[in-house]
Amino acid sequence: MEYLIRVSVIGFLSGLIGTGSGGLAAFFMDKKGNRFMSFVLEFSAGLMMAVVCFDLLPEAFELGGLKFGVLGIILGATVIIYLEDVFNRFHSQKALGSCTGLLRAGILMGMGIALHNLPEGIAIGSGFGASIRLGLGLAFAIAVHDIPEGLAMALPMKAGGMKSWRVLVYTILAGIPTGVGAFIGALLGEISDSIISLCLGFAGGAMLYIVCGDIIPESKTIYKGRISTIGNILGIILGIIISIRTH
């Protein structure tokens, strides 16, 4: 039991520190002009696309092959589309304020992050089953690449009118499933590679849909200049660097 608690605590800290750090950046961010907000939104979108395409999905394909990875992507995008419809059905335009698209994008991004933090936690727990060094290495890598995820979740929420302290709380909460997953991974010891591949693909598909279908279009609505595109490119470059450094 002591071992399970230790691994679970490490998993919780990895998720909470990672996504919470991204939320903390938004906590100190004052309201800026449309040009600046468009830039940072596209920057965070580029970060997420790079992390998904160069980290998350390659891991899914390596573990379960192309079949399970692609199936996960399709399922992830489909579920997010369904959740988006449900969200629109139960929340009026007035309740969401003037920046409905941004706020919705932030909340949906949070759902996607929380969903994929569970299999990431399972990876941490399973890693500790193999060796302490592997478990700690995975925990560090996941915490690092959770930072841009927290930022990508926090920025549209902040731009959508949500108070900074609430943004911080929600980004921290999005990291909790990492600890739950770490407990499951440590408890079961061995998890099917195909199932983990499906989960990672699911998370990748969910976040790609949110980035391409919500965040990028909203940033173009805010400001139509080139600065947003430059932000996206810089975000992708940084995301690639993060993915390489954490492997």
C-alpha positions as CSV (number, residue, x, y, z in Angstrom):
1,M,0.0,0.0,0.0
2,E,2.9,2.4,0.8
3,Y,4.3,1.8,-2.7
4,L,0.9,2.6,-4.3
5,I,0.6,5.8,-2.3
6,R,4.1,7.0,-3.3
7,V,3.5,6.3,-7.0
8,S,0.1,7.9,-6.9
9,V,1.5,11.1,-5.2
10,I,4.2,11.4,-7.8
11,G,1.6,11.0,-10.5
12,F,-0.6,13.7,-8.9
13,L,2.4,16.1,-8.6
14,S,3.4,15.5,-12.2
15,G,-0.1,16.4,-13.5
16,L,-0.8,19.2,-11.1
17,I,2.5,21.0,-11.5
18,G,2.5,20.6,-15.3
19,T,-1.0,21.9,-16.1
20,G,-1.1,24.2,-13.1
21,S,2.1,26.0,-14.3
22,G,0.3,26.7,-17.6
23,G,-2.7,28.1,-15.7
24,L,-0.4,30.2,-13.5
25,A,0.9,32.0,-16.6
26,A,-2.6,33.0,-17.5
27,F,-3.2,34.0,-13.8
28,F,-0.7,36.8,-14.2
29,M,-1.7,37.8,-17.7
30,D,-3.6,41.1,-17.9
31,K,-6.0,41.8,-20.7
32,K,-4.1,42.7,-23.9
33,G,-5.1,43.9,-27.4
34,N,-6.5,41.6,-30.1
35,R,-3.1,41.3,-31.8
36,F,-1.4,40.0,-28.7
37,M,-4.2,37.7,-27.7
38,S,-4.3,36.2,-31.3
39,F,-0.6,35.6,-31.1
40,V,-0.6,33.8,-27.8
41,L,-3.6,31.7,-28.7
42,E,-2.0,30.6,-32.0
43,F,1.3,30.1,-30.1
44,S,-0.4,27.7,-27.6
45,A,-2.2,26.0,-30.5
46,G,1.1,25.4,-32.2
47,L,2.6,24.0,-29.0
48,M,-0.3,21.6,-28.7
49,M,-0.2,20.4,-32.3
50,A,3.6,19.7,-32.0
51,V,3.2,17.8,-28.7
52,V,0.4,15.7,-30.2
53,C,2.0,15.1,-33.5
54,F,5.6,14.6,-32.4
55,D,5.1,13.1,-28.9
56,L,1.6,11.7,-28.2
57,L,0.7,10.1,-31.5
58,P,4.2,8.6,-32.2
59,E,4.0,6.9,-28.8
60,A,0.5,5.6,-29.6
61,F,1.7,4.2,-33.0
62,E,4.8,2.6,-31.4
63,L,2.7,0.9,-28.7
64,G,-0.3,-0.4,-30.6
65,G,0.5,0.1,-34.3
66,L,-1.2,2.3,-36.9
67,K,-4.6,0.6,-36.5
68,F,-5.1,1.3,-32.8
69,G,-3.6,4.8,-33.0
70,V,-5.8,5.9,-35.9
71,L,-8.9,4.4,-34.4
72,G,-8.2,6.3,-31.2
73,I,-7.8,9.6,-33.2
74,I,-11.2,9.0,-34.9
75,L,-12.9,8.2,-31.6
76,G,-11.3,11.2,-29.8
77,A,-12.5,13.7,-32.4
78,T,-16.0,12.1,-32.6
79,V,-16.4,12.2,-28.8
80,I,-15.3,15.9,-28.6
81,I,-17.8,16.7,-31.4
82,Y,-20.5,15.1,-29.4
83,L,-19.5,16.9,-26.2
84,E,-19.4,20.2,-28.1
85,D,-23.0,19.6,-29.3
86,V,-24.1,18.8,-25.7
87,F,-22.3,21.8,-24.4
88,N,-24.0,24.1,-26.9
89,R,-27.4,22.5,-26.1
90,F,-27.2,23.1,-22.4
91,H,-25.4,26.5,-22.2
92,S,-27.1,29.6,-23.6
93,Q,-25.3,32.4,-25.4
94,K,-25.9,34.7,-22.5
95,A,-24.5,32.4,-19.9
96,L,-21.2,32.1,-21.8
97,G,-20.8,35.8,-22.4
98,S,-19.5,37.5,-25.5
99,C,-16.5,35.2,-26.1
100,T,-18.5,32.0,-26.3
101,G,-16.2,30.3,-28.8
102,L,-13.0,30.9,-26.8
103,L,-14.6,29.8,-23.5
104,R,-16.0,26.7,-25.1
105,A,-12.6,25.9,-26.6
106,G,-10.9,26.2,-23.2
107,I,-13.4,24.0,-21.5
108,L,-13.3,21.4,-24.3
109,M,-9.5,21.6,-24.2
110,G,-9.6,20.9,-20.5
111,M,-11.7,17.8,-21.1
112,G,-9.3,16.5,-23.7
113,I,-6.3,17.2,-21.4
114,A,-8.0,15.4,-18.5
115,L,-8.9,12.5,-20.7
116,H,-5.4,11.9,-21.9
117,N,-3.8,12.6,-18.5
118,L,-5.3,9.3,-17.3
119,P,-3.3,7.0,-19.7
120,E,-0.2,9.2,-19.1
121,G,-0.6,8.5,-15.4
122,I,-0.9,4.8,-16.2
123,A,2.4,5.1,-18.1
124,I,4.0,6.5,-14.9
125,G,2.6,3.8,-12.7
126,S,3.7,1.0,-15.1
127,G,7.1,2.7,-15.5
128,F,7.7,2.4,-11.7
129,G,6.8,-1.3,-12.0
130,A,9.8,-1.7,-14.3
131,S,12.2,0.6,-12.5
132,I,12.3,3.7,-10.3
133,R,14.5,5.5,-12.8
134,L,12.0,4.9,-15.6
135,G,9.0,5.9,-13.5
136,L,10.7,9.2,-12.4
137,G,11.8,9.9,-16.0
138,L,8.3,9.5,-17.3
139,A,6.9,11.7,-14.5
140,F,9.3,14.5,-15.3
141,A,8.7,14.2,-19.1
142,I,4.9,14.3,-18.6
143,A,5.1,17.3,-16.2
144,V,7.2,19.2,-18.8
145,H,4.8,18.6,-21.7
146,D,1.8,19.3,-19.5
147,I,2.9,22.9,-19.2
148,P,1.9,23.9,-22.8
149,E,-1.3,21.9,-22.4
150,G,-2.2,23.9,-19.3
151,L,-1.4,27.1,-21.2
152,A,-3.5,26.0,-24.2
153,M,-6.4,25.4,-21.8
154,A,-6.0,28.6,-19.8
155,L,-5.5,31.1,-22.6
156,P,-8.9,30.7,-24.3
157,M,-10.6,30.5,-20.9
158,K,-9.0,33.8,-19.9
159,A,-9.8,35.4,-23.2
160,G,-13.4,34.1,-22.9
161,G,-13.8,36.2,-19.7
162,M,-13.2,33.7,-17.0
163,K,-11.6,35.1,-13.8
164,S,-7.9,34.2,-13.5
165,W,-8.2,32.4,-10.2
166,R,-10.9,30.1,-11.7
167,V,-8.7,29.4,-14.7
168,L,-5.9,28.4,-12.3
169,V,-8.1,26.1,-10.4
170,Y,-9.5,24.4,-13.5
171,T,-6.0,23.8,-15.0
172,I,-4.9,22.3,-11.7
173,L,-8.0,20.0,-11.6
174,A,-7.2,18.9,-15.2
175,G,-4.0,17.3,-13.8
176,I,-5.7,15.1,-11.2
177,P,-6.4,12.2,-13.6
178,T,-2.6,11.7,-13.9
179,G,-2.5,10.6,-10.2
180,V,-5.5,8.4,-10.7
181,G,-3.9,6.8,-13.7
182,A,-0.6,6.3,-11.8
183,F,-2.4,4.4,-9.1
184,I,-4.1,2.2,-11.7
185,G,-0.8,1.5,-13.5
186,A,1.0,0.7,-10.3
187,L,-1.9,-1.5,-9.1
188,L,-2.3,-3.6,-12.3
189,G,1.4,-3.7,-13.0
190,E,1.0,-4.6,-16.7
191,I,-1.3,-2.8,-19.0
192,S,-2.1,-3.8,-22.6
193,D,0.0,-1.8,-25.1
194,S,-3.0,-1.8,-27.5
195,I,-5.3,-0.2,-24.9
196,I,-2.7,2.5,-24.0
197,S,-2.2,3.2,-27.7
198,L,-6.0,3.6,-28.1
199,C,-6.2,6.0,-25.2
200,L,-3.2,8.1,-26.4
201,G,-4.7,8.3,-29.9
202,F,-8.1,9.2,-28.4
203,A,-6.5,12.2,-26.6
204,G,-4.5,13.2,-29.7
205,G,-7.7,13.2,-31.8
206,A,-9.6,15.2,-29.2
207,M,-7.0,17.9,-28.9
208,L,-6.3,18.2,-32.7
209,Y,-10.0,18.8,-33.2
210,I,-10.2,21.4,-30.6
211,V,-7.0,23.2,-31.8
212,C,-8.0,23.1,-35.5
213,G,-11.7,23.6,-35.1
214,D,-11.9,26.1,-32.2
215,I,-8.7,27.8,-31.1
216,I,-7.2,28.6,-34.5
217,P,-10.4,29.9,-36.1
218,E,-11.1,32.0,-33.0
219,S,-7.7,33.6,-33.1
220,K,-8.2,34.5,-36.8
221,T,-11.5,36.1,-35.8
222,I,-9.8,38.2,-33.2
223,Y,-7.0,39.4,-35.5
224,K,-6.5,38.6,-39.1
225,G,-2.8,39.8,-39.5
226,R,0.3,37.7,-40.0
227,I,1.4,37.8,-36.3
228,S,-1.0,34.9,-35.4
229,T,0.5,32.7,-38.0
230,I,4.0,33.5,-36.8
231,G,2.9,32.6,-33.3
232,N,1.6,29.3,-34.5
233,I,5.0,28.5,-36.2
234,L,7.0,29.5,-33.1
235,G,4.7,27.4,-30.9
236,I,5.3,24.4,-33.2
237,I,9.0,24.9,-33.0
238,L,9.0,25.1,-29.2
239,G,6.7,22.0,-29.1
240,I,9.2,20.1,-31.2
241,I,12.0,21.1,-28.9
242,I,10.1,20.0,-25.8
243,S,9.2,16.7,-27.4
244,I,12.8,16.0,-28.3
245,R,14.2,17.1,-24.9
246,T,11.8,14.9,-22.9
247,H,12.7,11.7,-24.8
